[in-house]
Amino acid sequence: MLAEKIAIITGAGKGMGEIHAREFAAQHAAVVLTDVDTKNGHRVADEISASGGKAIFVDHDVVDEGSWSNVVAEAERAFGCVNVLVNNAGIFIRDTIENLSVVDFRRLYEVNVTGAFLGCKLVAPSMKRAGGGSIVNVSSVSGIVANMPGMTGYSATKGAIRMLTKAAAVDLWQHGIRVNSIHPGTIRTPLNEDYFSDPEKTRLILGSTLMARPGECSEVSAALIFLASDGSSYMTGSELVVDGGMTAV
């Protein structure tokens, strides 16, 4: 589905981002992995390349405009103009509105929202040169509903990403650039696997999820691949929810 696509995936050194990078490469995309975690970023890119995929790693701080410019330059040098961007990088800080510090709130906003904004802004010119493209901003069900305590800061940033996506879609559609958001629910990742070994904790975090199980990273990747591909050519400014029915009730 992604043959001849050149994709930047942020936060791809580990967790869900790593799985997305591997799945994109398996679909024959040329993948530019970025992260502040250089050790794991290089590891994943090297493993993809060793298995026959096309991948490079670029050290990248998503809150730094110059760092974004370098990522685009490296992507174009290696593969050509970019036509897919997955703004996956983000951080999670959990605390109630009374206890969340201003420092932590600003950090959440800087990484989660400013990082996605800079991605849309600075990758768009490369996509114009490519003749169009697809931007996918990774939000969360927490950007749609507030169904858990202690999520004030995180939910605020993920809701902001949802509206950033719609506004960017309005600005960029005439250049052939589509912008959509994806909203995962409770997902099992390599980083939280141990958490789901406790049935009681699993039940609590799943809450009202109709399917009564956590999602798998590959299930989110499949939705991302669809939004990145030409199969979603009539979608822009929309949100795709991958939550096992959590927001249905």
C-alpha positions in Angstrom: 0.0 0.0 0.0 2.9 2.4 0.6 5.3 1.6 -2.3 7.1 4.8 -3.4 6.0 6.6 -0.2 8.6 8.5 1.7 7.6 8.7 5.4 8.9 10.6 8.4 7.8 8.9 11.7 8.6 10.8 14.9 9.2 9.0 18.2 10.1 5.9 16.3 12.9 4.7 18.6 10.7 2.5 20.7 7.1 1.8 21.8 4.3 2.3 19.3 6.5 4.4 17.0 8.9 1.6 16.5 6.1 -0.8 15.5 4.7 1.8 13.1 8.1 2.2 11.5 8.5 -1.5 11.0 5.0 -1.9 9.6 5.5 1.0 7.2 8.7 -0.5 6.0 7.0 -3.8 5.5 4.5 -2.0 3.2 7.5 -0.9 1.2 7.7 2.7 2.3 11.1 4.4 2.7 11.1 5.4 6.4 12.9 8.2 8.2 12.8 7.4 11.9 13.3 10.2 14.3 13.7 10.4 18.1 15.7 11.9 20.9 16.6 8.3 21.8 19.5 7.9 19.4 20.6 4.4 20.6 17.2 2.8 20.0 16.5 4.9 16.9 19.7 3.6 15.2 18.9 0.1 16.3 15.5 0.0 14.8 16.6 1.7 11.5 19.5 -0.7 11.2 17.3 -3.7 11.8 14.8 -2.6 9.2 17.6 -2.1 6.7 19.2 -5.4 7.5 15.8 -7.1 6.7 15.7 -5.5 3.3 13.7 -2.4 4.1 14.6 1.2 3.4 15.2 3.2 6.6 17.4 5.9 8.1 17.5 7.4 11.6 17.8 11.1 12.3 18.4 12.5 15.8 15.5 14.8 16.4 13.9 17.0 19.1 10.4 17.8 17.9 10.2 21.1 19.8 13.2 22.5 17.9 12.5 24.2 14.6 16.1 23.8 13.4 15.9 20.1 14.2 12.9 19.7 12.0 14.6 21.4 9.1 17.5 19.0 9.5 15.1 16.0 9.4 13.5 17.2 6.2 16.9 17.8 4.6 18.2 14.4 5.6 15.0 12.7 4.3 15.2 14.5 0.9 19.0 13.7 0.7 18.3 10.0 1.3 15.1 9.3 -0.5 13.6 12.4 -2.1 10.7 14.7 -1.2 8.5 13.6 1.7 4.9 12.6 1.1 4.0 11.1 4.5 4.4 12.5 8.0 3.4 10.7 11.1 3.5 13.1 14.1 3.8 10.3 16.7 6.2 11.7 19.3 4.6 12.7 22.6 4.9 12.5 26.3 2.4 11.5 29.1 2.2 13.1 32.5 -0.7 12.1 34.7 -1.9 14.4 37.5 -5.1 16.1 38.6 -5.7 19.7 37.7 -5.0 20.8 41.3 -1.7 19.0 41.4 -0.4 19.3 37.9 2.4 21.8 37.9 2.6 24.7 35.3 6.0 23.4 34.3 4.6 20.0 33.5 1.6 21.4 31.7 3.8 23.6 29.5 6.1 20.6 28.8 3.1 18.5 27.7 1.9 21.2 25.4 5.4 21.9 24.0 6.1 18.3 23.0 2.7 17.1 22.1 1.2 20.2 20.4 4.1 22.4 19.4 5.9 19.3 18.1 3.0 18.4 15.8 2.6 22.0 14.7 6.2 22.3 13.7 6.0 19.0 11.8 3.0 20.2 9.8 4.6 23.6 9.1 8.1 22.4 8.1 7.3 19.2 6.2 4.6 20.9 4.1 7.0 22.5 1.7 8.6 19.1 0.9 5.2 17.7 0.4 4.4 20.5 -2.0 7.5 19.6 -4.0 6.3 16.0 -4.0 3.0 17.0 -5.5 1.0 16.3 -2.3 1.0 14.1 0.7 -0.6 12.8 3.9 0.0 14.1 7.4 -1.3 11.9 10.3 -1.3 13.4 13.8 -1.4 10.9 16.6 -3.9 12.1 19.2 -5.8 9.8 21.6 -9.3 9.0 22.7 -8.3 11.3 25.6 -8.6 14.1 23.0 -12.2 13.3 22.5 -13.5 12.3 25.9 -12.4 12.9 29.5 -13.1 9.5 31.0 -10.3 9.1 33.6 -9.1 11.3 36.5 -5.7 12.8 36.3 -5.7 13.4 32.6 -6.2 17.1 32.5 -2.9 18.2 30.9 -2.6 15.2 28.6 -6.3 15.4 27.4 -5.9 19.2 26.8 -3.0 18.6 24.5 -4.6 15.7 22.6 -7.7 17.7 22.1 -5.5 20.5 20.7 -4.0 18.1 18.3 -7.4 17.2 17.0 -8.3 20.8 16.2 -4.8 21.6 14.9 -5.4 18.7 12.4 -8.6 20.2 11.2 -7.2 23.7 10.9 -4.1 22.5 9.0 -6.3 20.5 6.7 -8.1 23.7 5.7 -4.8 25.5 5.1 -3.2 22.7 3.1 -5.9 20.9 1.0 -5.3 23.1 -2.1 -1.7 21.8 -2.2 -2.8 18.2 -2.3 -1.9 17.7 1.3 -4.3 15.7 3.5 -4.2 16.1 7.3 -6.0 13.6 9.6 -5.7 12.6 13.2 -5.8 9.1 14.7 -7.1 8.4 18.2 -5.9 5.2 19.8 -7.6 3.9 23.0 -5.9 1.5 25.4 -3.0 -0.1 23.5 -0.6 -2.8 24.6 2.9 -1.7 23.8 6.4 -3.2 24.4 6.8 -0.6 27.1 3.6 -1.4 29.1 3.4 -5.2 28.5 3.9 -5.9 32.2 1.0 -3.7 33.2 -1.4 -6.0 31.4 -0.2 -9.0 33.3 -2.4 -7.8 36.2 -6.1 -8.6 35.4 -7.4 -6.0 37.8 -5.3 -3.2 36.4 -6.3 -4.3 32.9 -10.0 -4.1 33.8 -9.6 -0.7 35.4 -7.7 0.9 32.5 -10.0 -0.6 29.9 -13.0 1.0 31.5 -16.0 0.9 29.2 -14.1 -0.6 26.2 -16.7 -2.8 24.5 -14.1 -5.3 23.2 -12.8 -5.8 26.8 -9.2 -6.1 25.7 -6.3 -3.7 24.9 -5.5 -3.0 21.3 -2.3 -4.1 19.7 0.2 -1.7 18.1 -0.2 -3.4 14.8 -3.9 -2.5 14.8 -3.0 1.1 15.2 -0.4 0.8 12.5 -2.9 -0.6 10.1 -5.1 2.4 10.6 -2.1 4.7 10.1 -1.1 2.9 6.9 -4.6 3.4 5.6 -4.5 7.2 6.3 -1.0 7.4 4.8 -2.0 5.5 1.7 -3.9 6.6 -1.4 -6.8 4.5 -0.2 -7.9 7.3 2.1 -7.7 9.9 -0.7 -11.1 11.4 0.2 -10.3 11.9 3.8 -8.9 15.1 5.3 -9.6 17.0 8.5 -11.1 13.9 10.0 -10.4 11.7 13.1 -10.0 8.0 13.0 -10.7 6.3 16.3 -9.1 3.0 17.1 -10.3 2.2 20.6 -12.2 -1.1 20.7 -15.4 0.8 21.3 -14.3 2.8 24.3 -15.9 6.1 23.1 -19.1 4.3 21.9 -20.7 4.3 25.3 
